[in-house]
Amino acid sequence: MGGTSKESLVNSPNPGQMDVQSQGSARIVTRVKRTISRGSMSRGTVFAAAFLLTSVPMASAHADSGDPVADPPTPVCLESVPGVGPVTWSRVPAATTQLIVAESTRRNTDENTFSRWEKSGGCWVQLSSWWSLNGFKGWHERPWTGSLRSPIGVFSLTDAGGRLRNPGTAMRYHYGPKKYERGGYKISYPVQLYNYVIAINYNRRIGKPPRNTNQPDRTTGSGYWIHQRGLGSTRGCVSLTKSQLVTTLRWMQPTALPQIIMGPAQSISI
C-alpha cells in the first residue's frame, strides 16, 4: 500500500532439494527399523544401525507455500529477548506480553528472521522462528515512499484487515474484499498479497483500517504491513506465508499490547 507495501519480483529460495534429501533419509531409517525388529542383524550391524538412526536427518515440516519452517524451540525462560539492546528494549511498554522480532543480519538485505515471543510469569518464551522477507533494499530509520526499505524501530500492532473474512483474531479487523484486492496479480496462478494484513504502526493513525492513507507525517513513508508473501521481497512491508500469518493473527491479543521490533541486528542491539 501507499507505494511501499506492494511486492517486487525477487525470487524466493527453492526448498525442493531439501525435500528430496529429507524424504530419502526417512525411507532409509524406516528400512533399518524394520530390519532391527525382525532380529536379522548381527551385534556389530545393530551398532551401525543405531549410529545411522541418530545421525540421519529426518523430514521437516513445511508451511503451505513450500517454504521450510523451523521447528518450535524448546521453551526457555528469559528475562528479555536475546539480541535486543537496552535502548531498544526501553521502547517496549512494560505491560506488553506479546512481542514480534523481525531481525536481519545486515542493513541492506531483504531477508529476516521473524520470531514470536510471549511473556508469562516474568519469563519471555520464544514460540516460533520463521524465515521472512522485508523491503527490497533493506532497512531505514525514516523510509520514504518508493525507497523500497522497511522502517527500523519498535512499533505497536493494533489493527488488522484483509480481503478475506476475520480468520479468528481478537484484534480490530477490517474486512474489505474490494479495498484489499489491489494487492493481487496473476502469473501462472493468481497471487493475493492482502488476504490478511497486520498494520505496523509507523506513521499511521492508530484505530483506522490498515487501508487508511491519511498518515500524520507526509515527509516519510506509510502503509507498512505484515502481509502474505508473493514472489519475493516487498516495497517495505514484512511478508509471511498464509498459514504463518493466520497463526500470528489468531495468537495476537489486544490486551497483550503486541509490539514488533524490526530492523538489522546492528540497530536492534543498541
One Martini backbone bead per residue (centre of mass of N, CA, C, O) as a GRO file, in nm:
protein
  270
    1MET     BB    1   0.101   0.032   0.013
    2GLY     BB    2   0.176   0.360  -0.057
    3GLY     BB    3   0.450   0.256  -0.223
    4THR     BB    4   0.555   0.024   0.023
    5SER     BB    5   0.375  -0.278  -0.007
    6LYS     BB    6   0.452  -0.399  -0.265
    7GLU     BB    7   0.568  -0.622  -0.483
    8SER     BB    8   0.848  -0.761  -0.597
    9LEU     BB    9   1.081  -0.954  -0.825
   10VAL     BB   10   1.200  -1.177  -0.599
   11ASN     BB   11   1.313  -1.473  -0.552
   12SER     BB   12   1.261  -1.749  -0.383
   13PRO     BB   13   1.362  -2.009  -0.235
   14ASN     BB   14   1.428  -2.353  -0.319
   15PRO     BB   15   1.329  -2.652  -0.128
   16GLY     BB   16   1.339  -2.920  -0.300
   17GLN     BB   17   1.610  -3.062  -0.225
   18MET     BB   18   1.547  -3.101   0.077
   19ASP     BB   19   1.304  -3.283   0.042
   20VAL     BB   20   1.445  -3.520  -0.097
   21GLN     BB   21   1.652  -3.578   0.126
   22SER     BB   22   1.453  -3.628   0.361
   23GLN     BB   23   1.290  -3.860   0.235
   24GLY     BB   24   1.528  -4.054   0.200
   25SER     BB   25   1.606  -4.073   0.501
   26ALA     BB   26   1.335  -4.185   0.603
   27ARG     BB   27   1.350  -4.454   0.443
   28ILE     BB   28   1.607  -4.565   0.573
   29VAL     BB   29   1.509  -4.573   0.867
   30THR     BB   30   1.269  -4.766   0.821
   31ARG     BB   31   1.436  -5.011   0.724
   32VAL     BB   32   1.611  -5.043   0.979
   33LYS     BB   33   1.381  -5.089   1.181
   34ARG     BB   34   1.268  -5.349   1.048
   35THR     BB   35   1.525  -5.520   1.073
   36ILE     BB   36   1.552  -5.510   1.379
   37SER     BB   37   1.265  -5.637   1.444
   38ARG     BB   38   1.355  -5.925   1.304
   39GLY     BB   39   1.652  -6.009   1.407
   40SER     BB   40   1.883  -5.994   1.141
   41MET     BB   41   2.119  -5.879   1.319
   42SER     BB   42   2.410  -5.813   1.418
   43ARG     BB   43   2.575  -5.648   1.657
   44GLY     BB   44   2.741  -5.462   1.466
   45THR     BB   45   2.499  -5.377   1.291
   46VAL     BB   46   2.333  -5.247   1.517
   47PHE     BB   47   2.535  -5.024   1.580
   48ALA     BB   48   2.523  -4.896   1.296
   49ALA     BB   49   2.220  -4.840   1.301
   50ALA     BB   50   2.219  -4.657   1.548
   51PHE     BB   51   2.393  -4.440   1.418
   52LEU     BB   52   2.202  -4.379   1.181
   53LEU     BB   53   1.951  -4.291   1.356
   54THR     BB   54   2.127  -4.041   1.489
   55SER     BB   55   2.236  -3.900   1.189
   56VAL     BB   56   1.983  -3.885   1.023
   57PRO     BB   57   1.787  -3.680   0.866
   58MET     BB   58   1.472  -3.555   0.897
   59ALA     BB   59   1.177  -3.465   0.817
   60SER     BB   60   1.022  -3.156   0.764
   61ALA     BB   61   0.826  -2.898   0.810
   62HIS     BB   62   0.574  -2.717   0.614
   63ALA     BB   63   0.441  -2.479   0.460
   64ASP     BB   64   0.199  -2.401   0.222
   65SER     BB   65   0.436  -2.277   0.021
   66GLY     BB   66   0.719  -2.464   0.084
   67ASP     BB   67   0.854  -2.341   0.317
   68PRO     BB   68   1.063  -2.358   0.558
   69VAL     BB   69   1.009  -2.459   0.905
   70ALA     BB   70   1.081  -2.410   1.212
   71ASP     BB   71   1.107  -2.562   1.488
   72PRO     BB   72   1.000  -2.549   1.788
   73PRO     BB   73   1.131  -2.441   2.060
   74THR     BB   74   1.244  -2.490   2.360
   75PRO     BB   75   1.138  -2.372   2.639
   76VAL     BB   76   1.274  -2.057   2.769
   77CYS     BB   77   1.358  -1.862   3.035
   78LEU     BB   78   1.341  -1.501   2.990
   79GLU     BB   79   1.390  -1.157   3.065
   80SER     BB   80   1.477  -1.132   2.760
   81VAL     BB   81   1.554  -1.066   2.431
   82PRO     BB   82   1.772  -1.170   2.226
   83GLY     BB   83   1.953  -0.890   2.075
   84VAL     BB   84   1.823  -0.676   2.262
   85GLY     BB   85   1.876  -0.372   2.356
   86PRO     BB   86   1.829  -0.129   2.596
   87VAL     BB   87   1.708   0.092   2.416
   88THR     BB   88   1.500  -0.081   2.268
   89TRP     BB   89   1.366  -0.207   2.524
   90SER     BB   90   1.258   0.073   2.642
   91ARG     BB   91   1.023   0.082   2.402
   92VAL     BB   92   0.887  -0.139   2.555
   93PRO     BB   93   0.624  -0.199   2.713
   94ALA     BB   94   0.576  -0.331   3.027
   95ALA     BB   95   0.278  -0.463   2.946
   96THR     BB   96   0.400  -0.640   2.741
   97THR     BB   97   0.334  -1.002   2.615
   98GLN     BB   98   0.375  -0.943   2.298
   99LEU     BB   99   0.636  -1.038   2.055
  100ILE     BB  100   0.803  -0.914   1.763
  101VAL     BB  101   1.091  -1.025   1.561
  102ALA     BB  102   1.259  -0.853   1.286
  103GLU     BB  103   1.572  -0.989   1.184
  104SER     BB  104   1.875  -0.884   1.044
  105THR     BB  105   2.214  -0.911   0.949
  106ARG     BB  106   2.154  -0.666   0.749
  107ARG     BB  107   2.067  -0.358   0.616
  108ASN     BB  108   2.052  -0.456   0.282
  109THR     BB  109   1.841  -0.673   0.332
  110ASP     BB  110   1.539  -0.891   0.252
  111GLU     BB  111   1.603  -1.062   0.511
  112ASN     BB  112   1.444  -1.244   0.790
  113THR     BB  113   1.372  -1.308   1.132
  114PHE     BB  114   1.059  -1.437   1.254
  115SER     BB  115   0.959  -1.383   1.592
  116ARG     BB  116   0.780  -1.522   1.869
  117TRP     BB  117   0.673  -1.370   2.184
  118GLU     BB  118   0.610  -1.462   2.539
  119LYS     BB  119   0.476  -1.351   2.850
  120SER     BB  120   0.522  -1.551   3.159
  121GLY     BB  121   0.600  -1.518   3.477
  122GLY     BB  122   0.854  -1.325   3.374
  123CYS     BB  123   0.876  -1.484   3.094
  124TRP     BB  124   1.044  -1.530   2.791
  125VAL     BB  125   0.900  -1.704   2.507
  126GLN     BB  126   0.959  -1.891   2.231
  127LEU     BB  127   0.735  -1.997   1.962
  128SER     BB  128   0.883  -1.886   1.689
  129SER     BB  129   1.073  -1.934   1.364
  130TRP     BB  130   1.094  -1.738   1.060
  131TRP     BB  131   1.118  -1.690   0.738
  132SER     BB  132   1.160  -1.361   0.586
  133LEU     BB  133   1.040  -1.056   0.431
  134ASN     BB  134   1.138  -0.739   0.296
  135GLY     BB  135   1.274  -0.489   0.177
  136PHE     BB  136   1.467  -0.477  -0.106
  137LYS     BB  137   1.680  -0.249   0.046
  138GLY     BB  138   1.580  -0.288   0.344
  139TRP     BB  139   1.671  -0.034   0.582
  140HIS     BB  140   1.512   0.246   0.776
  141GLU     BB  141   1.432   0.504   0.990
  142ARG     BB  142   1.311   0.691   0.720
  143PRO     BB  143   1.119   0.593   0.504
  144TRP     BB  144   1.026   0.642   0.174
  145THR     BB  145   0.851   0.677  -0.092
  146GLY     BB  146   1.011   0.430  -0.290
  147SER     BB  147   1.266   0.303  -0.121
  148LEU     BB  148   1.244  -0.012  -0.043
  149ARG     BB  149   1.202   0.023   0.278
  150SER     BB  150   1.215  -0.055   0.614
  151PRO     BB  151   1.140   0.010   0.928
  152ILE     BB  152   1.302   0.118   1.221
  153GLY     BB  153   1.190  -0.038   1.531
  154VAL     BB  154   0.916   0.028   1.758
  155PHE     BB  155   0.586  -0.122   1.718
  156SER     BB  156   0.264  -0.126   1.715
  157LEU     BB  157  -0.030  -0.362   1.726
  158THR     BB  158  -0.393  -0.300   1.635
  159ASP     BB  159  -0.442  -0.360   1.315
  160ALA     BB  160  -0.658  -0.532   1.085
  161GLY     BB  161  -0.701  -0.720   0.765
  162GLY     BB  162  -0.890  -0.791   0.449
  163ARG     BB  163  -1.032  -0.990   0.184
  164LEU     BB  164  -1.082  -1.171   0.420
  165ARG     BB  165  -1.208  -1.304   0.671
  166ASN     BB  166  -1.192  -1.345   0.985
  167PRO     BB  167  -0.970  -1.601   1.125
  168GLY     BB  168  -0.966  -1.536   1.465
  169THR     BB  169  -0.919  -1.254   1.570
  170ALA     BB  170  -0.905  -1.000   1.836
  171MET     BB  171  -0.850  -0.791   1.653
  172ARG     BB  172  -0.890  -0.540   1.469
  173TYR     BB  173  -1.113  -0.589   1.177
  174HIS     BB  174  -1.092  -0.524   0.819
  175TYR     BB  175  -1.333  -0.600   0.590
  176GLY     BB  176  -1.217  -0.592   0.225
  177PRO     BB  177  -1.251  -0.723  -0.078
  178LYS     BB  178  -1.186  -0.454  -0.249
  179LYS     BB  179  -0.966  -0.285  -0.086
  180TYR     BB  180  -0.752  -0.558  -0.105
  181GLU     BB  181  -0.726  -0.640  -0.421
  182ARG     BB  182  -0.467  -0.474  -0.534
  183GLY     BB  183  -0.258  -0.710  -0.425
  184GLY     BB  184  -0.307  -0.849  -0.698
  185TYR     BB  185  -0.192  -1.116  -0.920
  186LYS     BB  186  -0.078  -1.277  -1.236
  187ILE     BB  187   0.046  -1.571  -1.352
  188SER     BB  188  -0.002  -1.903  -1.347
  189TYR     BB  189  -0.129  -1.778  -1.084
  190PRO     BB  190  -0.294  -1.651  -0.831
  191VAL     BB  191  -0.209  -1.353  -0.633
  192GLN     BB  192  -0.250  -1.272  -0.276
  193LEU     BB  193  -0.136  -1.037  -0.036
  194TYR     BB  194  -0.432  -0.927   0.115
  195ASN     BB  195  -0.592  -1.135   0.282
  196TYR     BB  196  -0.386  -1.056   0.518
  197VAL     BB  197  -0.335  -0.789   0.765
  198ILE     BB  198  -0.082  -0.599   0.952
  199ALA     BB  199  -0.043  -0.310   1.105
  200ILE     BB  200   0.221  -0.084   1.120
  201ASN     BB  201   0.288   0.179   1.359
  202TYR     BB  202   0.395   0.372   1.106
  203ASN     BB  203   0.267   0.648   1.019
  204ARG     BB  204  -0.026   0.616   1.169
  205ARG     BB  205  -0.373   0.581   1.244
  206ILE     BB  206  -0.487   0.464   1.516
  207GLY     BB  207  -0.786   0.264   1.444
  208LYS     BB  208  -0.755   0.244   1.158
  209PRO     BB  209  -0.755   0.116   0.875
  210PRO     BB  210  -0.495   0.000   0.691
  211ARG     BB  211  -0.600   0.167   0.422
  212ASN     BB  212  -0.535   0.423   0.541
  213THR     BB  213  -0.389   0.748   0.399
  214ASN     BB  214  -0.386   0.949   0.664
  215GLN     BB  215  -0.102   1.049   0.740
  216PRO     BB  216   0.072   1.250   0.962
  217ASP     BB  217   0.344   1.220   0.775
  218ARG     BB  218   0.453   1.340   0.451
  219THR     BB  219   0.788   1.285   0.474
  220THR     BB  220   0.702   0.984   0.499
  221GLY     BB  221   0.619   0.679   0.506
  222SER     BB  222   0.353   0.429   0.446
  223GLY     BB  223   0.190   0.127   0.469
  224TYR     BB  224   0.292  -0.092   0.682
  225TRP     BB  225   0.305  -0.450   0.666
  226ILE     BB  226   0.175  -0.766   0.741
  227HIS     BB  227   0.192  -1.011   0.481
  228GLN     BB  228   0.157  -1.193   0.214
  229ARG     BB  229   0.341  -1.383   0.018
  230GLY     BB  230   0.501  -1.379  -0.283
  231LEU     BB  231   0.770  -1.373  -0.503
  232GLY     BB  232   0.905  -1.162  -0.286
  233SER     BB  233   1.006  -0.890  -0.208
  234THR     BB  234   0.939  -0.570  -0.089
  235ARG     BB  235   0.844  -0.212  -0.037
  236GLY     BB  236   0.841  -0.253   0.319
  237CYS     BB  237   0.730  -0.497   0.410
  238VAL     BB  238   0.616  -0.793   0.577
  239SER     BB  239   0.646  -1.148   0.498
  240LEU     BB  240   0.427  -1.434   0.483
  241THR     BB  241   0.268  -1.696   0.507
  242LYS     BB  242  -0.051  -1.776   0.542
  243SER     BB  243  -0.027  -1.963   0.793
  244GLN     BB  244   0.152  -1.770   0.961
  245LEU     BB  245  -0.047  -1.533   0.965
  246VAL     BB  246  -0.281  -1.679   1.105
  247THR     BB  247  -0.129  -1.758   1.358
  248THR     BB  248  -0.068  -1.465   1.445
  249LEU     BB  249  -0.358  -1.357   1.461
  250ARG     BB  250  -0.466  -1.570   1.672
  251TRP     BB  251  -0.253  -1.489   1.895
  252MET     BB  252  -0.337  -1.209   1.913
  253GLN     BB  253  -0.378  -0.956   2.184
  254PRO     BB  254  -0.478  -0.654   2.293
  255THR     BB  255  -0.400  -0.695   2.606
  256ALA     BB  256  -0.081  -0.748   2.521
  257LEU     BB  257   0.045  -0.525   2.356
  258PRO     BB  258   0.158  -0.559   2.072
  259GLN     BB  259   0.488  -0.586   1.923
  260ILE     BB  260   0.750  -0.458   1.696
  261ILE     BB  261   1.078  -0.556   1.615
  262MET     BB  262   1.277  -0.382   1.358
  263GLY     BB  263   1.576  -0.490   1.189
  264PRO     BB  264   1.892  -0.476   1.224
  265ALA     BB  265   2.111  -0.592   1.453
  266GLN     BB  266   2.274  -0.321   1.492
  267SER     BB  267   2.007  -0.168   1.589
  268ILE     BB  268   1.869  -0.358   1.803
  269SER     BB  269   2.137  -0.379   2.003
  270ILE     BB  270   2.120  -0.081   2.141
   0.00000   0.00000   0.00000
